Amino acid sequence: MQYVSTRGAAPILGFEDVLLAGLARDGGLYVPQHWPQLSADDIRAMDGAPYHDVAFTVIRPFIDDDAIGDAELRGLLAETYAVFDHPAVTPLRQMDSATWLLELFHGPTLAFKDIALQLLGRLFERILAKRGESVTIVGATSGDTGSAAIEACRNRDNIDIFILHPSGRVSEVQRRQMTTVDASNVHNIAIEGTFDDCQDLVKAMFNDATFRDDLNLSAVNSINWARIVAQTVYYFVAGAALGAPDREMTFVVPTGNFGNVYAGYVAHRMGLPVKRFLVASNRNDILTRFFESGDMSMAPVVPSLSPSMDIQVSSNFERLLFDLLDRHGSALAEAMTDFRASGSLTAGGNLHVLARHLFTGRRRDDAQTLATIRAVHETLGLLIDPHTAVGLGAAAEADGAGKTIVLATAHPAKFPDAVEKATGVRPALPPRLADLFDRPERMSTLPNELAGVQEFVR
Ligand SMILES: *Cc1c(COP(=O)(O)O)cnc(C)c1O
């Protein structure tokens, strides 16, 4: 498989290079040159198959054989999904006659990012060993991504990982999930500043060419193609379990960066029948506004109870736009330049008509989110996290959706304050993390100052 940049002006690359590069050199995102097709029989055979077998069927066409052979890829996938603490990896839980939760939070850090990052860490290790290279991964986090990236990279050969977080500004659960990992290649840096300061420091490190090349800097952020394709797998798993390809269903996806729902779109392009994607947002609703009216204009980010979706620029949306523009890289590059400069996408009006065939947006505010958490607890005795509640609340508003699968993106214990506020019950950590508050922490606190941080990383 070859990959092209959405902006049409970067080299065409194979899987290995796309994995290591992340962003394309022209500022675009890599997408496969064509969509591999799975047959109706391929999809039928997924019902009841082990997760890693479905993963093999879905992911194999995206990775060249000479990068990773069949036997090795199978081994890698079996090893990756064995670390999840549910035998089905992503089990379905029925909520009512037509609604299911797809639980994506059974990985080491209790959020769906583990599903992709656990595979990414192993792919990096494999390809770096083959090439005799090593990388230094640097990233900034306000919560979920940092811990998932650290868990994915811990003790992996040829990788050092440095994660910056704003000192005193992440929740205790989230901080401890990062700082209690006991591995010599994991380095937590608490910056005396805000999340934006952390992001600026990371950007500055990447923009320092000497530093970047000396340390072979790399990132595992949400635009990495391998993360998308790893997420495509569970759409097939859930679809096949509920009757695909002979029935189509609606997927409801709580989203921020559009990564998770775009992975569903990829499944659809590969042959999974989908009735509709319901894109659920909190009050940071740029995507909902676009799907409703074609208005894609940036607004200030407002903190919400579902912080992992507090985003105004959904980077992976560019991949969908590329297809909506019939894959014209130069047209897309122009639209993005315009968007960055003016804060709104002027081509939006026509594109939203196209997008509306498959996507609908729904917005849920904090009060509605708390009400959903409370109602689910009262009727089913089940605790759900605020991101999942945004999705479930959006699903309840949809009519004619048919069989509906809501993606449950985090374990309730990851956001205990919101859950307790809604229900009066504080969710317990699952057994694998039960002693989190007793484990020793390791981190270095540094001033918000580039030179000092660079010296530390060196
Ligand atoms: C990252 C995250 C999201 C948003 O996912 P995107 O791929 O950015 O749309 C939703 N819920 C949780 C719990 C997350 O960690």
The ligand as a Gaussian input file, in Angstrom:
#p B3LYP/6-31G(d) Opt

LIG

0 1
 C       -9.403000      11.136000      22.932000
 C      -10.746000      10.854000      23.503000
 C      -11.937000      11.176000      22.792000
 C      -11.915000      11.874000      21.446000
 O      -11.427000      11.034000      20.452000
 P      -11.039000      11.623000      19.014000
 O      -10.404000      10.512000      18.295000
 O      -10.092000      12.739000      19.306000
 O      -12.290000      12.081000      18.387000
 C      -13.145000      10.837000      23.354000
 N      -13.218000      10.248000      24.576000
 C      -12.109000       9.952000      25.292000
 C      -12.264000       9.333000      26.627000
 C      -10.833000      10.226000      24.779000
 O       -9.746000       9.927000      25.504000

